[in-house]
Amino acid sequence: MIDTIFFLLVFFMVASLSMTLQTGISVNLPKAQAAERESVTKVTISLTQDGRLYVDREQVDQSALAAIVAQRVRENPRVVVVINADDKVEHGRVVAAMDAAKKAGAARMAIATRPG
């Protein structure tokens, strides 16, 4: 019983730390010749309750989704596809959008949620 409570305590402590925004003191960082700046490129696929589909705020047909995502993946293979679906959208439509993105070569995906 104590082991279970200890495990839960440690789990929630670690989980709460990962949800906290870690901000540091502002300092002037040194420059390095070999430093690289990694930027995260996102493609947002939005599904609305009334059946519309958008890629980065541009309305598209389901049939064109894979081609658009494939183009973005060719431009940047590390692109992150974010599925932004209304909570009333049928599960099958979300899976179809994810499947199209996966077939287009997207290796990194996320599902957008709101806190709370």
N, C-alpha and C positions, 0 to 999 in steps of 0.2 A: 504494500500500500504506500509506504513512504517512498519507494523507488518510483512509483507512478507519479506521485505528487511532485517529486524532485524533477523528474523528466519534463512534466508539464511546465513547471516553473522555468526551467532552463529554456524550453522551447519558446515560451512566450517572451522571455527576455531577449532572445536572439531575434525572434520575429519582430518585436517592437523596435529593435535597433536597426533592422533593415528597412523599416518604413519611415525612419526619421531622416529628414534632410540634414546632411552633415555639412555645416558651413564652417569655414576656417577663417582665420585672421587674414586680412588682405596683406600680401607681401609682394615685393617685386621679385619675380622669378628670374633666375639666370637664363641666358640664351645658350642654346646648343646647336651646333651645326647639323647634327643628324636628327633633330627633333622633327616629328611629323604631327600634323593636326588631323585627327580622324573626325570626319563629319558623318553624322548618321543621316542617310537619305531615307525618307519615308514615302510610301505610296499609300494613301488612305482610300479604302473601298468602303463606301457608305451605302447602306441598304435602308430605305425608308419604309414606313408602315404601309404606304399606299403603293408599293411595288416598284418604285424607282431605284435605279442603281447609278451611283456616281463614283468616278475616280478623280480624286483631288478636286472636288466641287464641280466637275464637268459631267453632265449626264451622259451615260453610255448604255448600249444594249448589252445584255448578258453574253450574246455571241461575240462581241468585240472585246470583252474583258480580258481574256487570255492573251490576245495580241497586244493590248496596251501594256499589261504587266510584263510580258516578255520583252517589249521594247525597253521598259525601265530597267529590267534585270540586265539587258545587254549594256545599257549605259553605265550601270553600277551593280556588279554582282552581289554586293553586300547590302543591297536595299532591304529595308524592313517593310513588309506589307502589314498595314494595320486595318483590321476589319472593324468598322464602326457601324453596328446594326442597331436599329430601334428595338426596344425590348419586346415589341409586339410582332416582330418579323418571325416567320416560321423558321424553325430550325433547319429545314431542308434548304432554304435559300441561302442561309449562312454557310452551310456545308458546301453548297454548289460554288459559292464565291471563293471559299478557301481551296476547293479542289481546282478551280480554274487557275488560281494563283500558283498553286503547287505545280500544276502541269506546265505553267509558263516558266518554271525554273526558280521561283522564289523559295529560298532556303530558310528565310527568317520571317516568321509571322507573329502577330500579336492580336488579341481581341481587346478593343477599348471598352472600359467600364467606367462608371462614375463612383467616386468614393461614397461610402455611407451605406 
